[in-house]
Amino acid sequence: MAGLELNRLNTWTVMLFTQVASLSGGRRESAFPLVETSTLRLEMDVNTAADYVGEFTSDNSGVVFKELAALALEIAEKGDIP
């Protein structure tokens, strides 16, 4: 839609978890990593700019929604590309 700007706010979080075995005995303690697991969290806020003065109707709302959904999918697949 002409004049409609879209906002793309994203927060990426990556965490690495390591399961460790700890052995103690005698004068020495040892720790051995057993399993590493990583996880990713993506929080997205993809929306229309608040200062848009046009009208959202039942005819164009679906088009805008599809554009927002496609943009969110692109961000998840490829990262935020300007």
Sequence and secondary structure as in RCSB ss.txt:
>XXXX:A:sequence
MAGLELNRLNTWTVMLFTQVASLSGGRRESAFPLVETSTLRLEMDVNTAADYVGEFTSDNSGVVFKELAALALEI
AEKGDIP
>XXXX:A:secstr
 TT  EEEEEEEEEEEEEEEEEEEETTEEEEEEEEEEEEEEEEEEEEE TT  S   HHHHHHHHHHHHHHHHHH
HHH    
